[in-house]
Amino acid sequence: MAGAAVECLGRGVPAAVRSATRHLLRNRAWIGGSWAEAQSKKTFPVYNPFSRELIAEVSDLGEREVSDAIASAHAAQKKWAAMSALDRSSVMKRWLDLVREEAQGLASIITLETGKPILESLPEVLYGASFLEWFSEETKRVYGDIIPGRSSRQRALVLKQPAGVAAQITPWNFPFAMVTRKAGAALAAGCSAVVKPSEETPFSALALAELAHRAGVPEGLLNVVPCSKDSAPEVGRALTSSEQVAVLSFTGSTGVGKLLMSQCAETVKKVSLELGGCAPLVVFNSADVRVAVQATISSKFRNAGQACISPNRCLVQSGIHDQFVGELVRAVSLMRQGDGFREDVTQGPLINDSAVDKVERHVDDAVSKGAEAVIGGKRNSELGSTFFLPSVLTGVSEEMVVNREETFGPVMPIRRFEEEEEAVAMANATSYGLASFFFTRDLNQAWRVAEALESGIVGLNEGAVSSELAPFGGIKQSGFGVEGSKYGMDNYLHTKYLCIGNVE
């Protein structure tokens, strides 16, 4: 049934988008090289965040189908691992080529299911493709080691071998790139993958499965198992309890990450977690204000603030505070919200009504405690229930919720500070440690602060820090393990020591 298109598209798919996406849109699971419905025939609806209209009903899988996917992945992995690294690389490059050929259609699917502007969706496709390109080359560079033996008759070797089946649970905010970043690394290492995409955005992962099939990725090597929010605990438990799953990689909330980690303890899996954040963005007096403002706009307001490394709080030194706020407000005032398929739109909706409710609670709490919304600060009701105006808050203090919790929306709260030590202490005053950003032209200060910030990623005079070339991961309650770069392979490899004795 490969190539089975969605039979009934809802009103949430604009007419102009149907022709660009119909050959890629799928609403069934991809298991063992075939499109499969849930045996129960259950489905769940997926809505366009902009129009709030139905895109399509998607198969709602349970434990039985996930177990089938794991079994298929387990069988396929042995054959894949036995192939030469060069042959595996060639297959992955064919997949990459198809992704690039279909970039426009894939970008339309991302905008359809997330609402983000097409001006952001196309770069996400290219960003996602960069991981396929990177890992298609890294598969040829899985190096071992040779250690001098303890005697002249002994040799010691270190081998890097694929772990096996990888379960990968991906988020809705970057539904395309998060799949390629995880699955690309797993396949390059010689593993197979069972991907569970978010119930909000399953279509990008399913489109990737379609292209993987066309590229000749072996049947069963990549499986995509969508399910509803109600079925997610059952599906998650099937993944974490299976003896055939060797690795679990999860991107999402800290609470769910802790639950999955505890479940994985029963079978002692390798676990990689990229969890919540509360990233600080610090602007020192010596900063180039223009650079700091541009970076704040690109890092904070991209995807309407719905990115795990988006700065959640801005700390500005007193000497530059007013100038920075003024220029940031002017830049925010130029943003245009609306339908992501319009090329003049720079910011789309939040993913659902609950997300808007959370942003509104954070802003209302801050204002009630003395903060001022110098721009925005409320819903954009003219565009619908999923829009909140791009906002800047000043006079923010420590006890406000917006300063302590991840808002995940287009709101930048600003706190004033006096001294460097105070800023570092404020930046580190969180249980999270995914990303930090700071701006200074003082070289000594740059070294001091970069080393003092407690996060896995630090951007110095830069807001766009994500790259396939660099490790992406956090510390503290933002998780452990990294993705991307040469280090991203480690999640999917076992280290084996081979001792050879009695060498004549």
Buried (B, 14 or more C-beta within 10 A) or exposed (E): EEEBBBEEBBEBBBEEBBEBBEEBBBBBBBBBBBBBBBEEEBBBBBBBBBBBEBBBBBBBBBBEBBBBBBBBBBBBBEEBBEBEBEEBBBBBBBBBBBBEEBBEBBBBBBBBBBBBBBBBBBBBBBBBBBBBBBBBEBBEEBEEEEEEBEEEEBBBBEBBBBBBBBBBBBBBBBBBBBBBBBBBBBBBBBBBBBBBBBBBBBBBBBBBBBBBBBBEBBBBBBBBBBBBEEBBEBBBBBBBBBEBBBBBBBBBBBEBBBBBBEBBEEBEBBBBBBBBBBBBBBBBBBBBBEBBBBBBBEBBBBBBBBBBBBBBBBBBBEEBBEEBBEBBBEBBEEBEBBBBBEEEBBBBBBBBBEBBBBBBBBBBBBBEBEBEBBBBBBBBEEBBBBBBBBBBBBBBBEEBBBBBBBBBBBBBBBBBBEEBEEBBEBBBBBEBBBBBBBBBEBEEBBEBBBEBBBBBBBBBBBBEBBBBEBBBBBBBBBBBBBBBBBBBBBBBBBEEEEEEEEEE
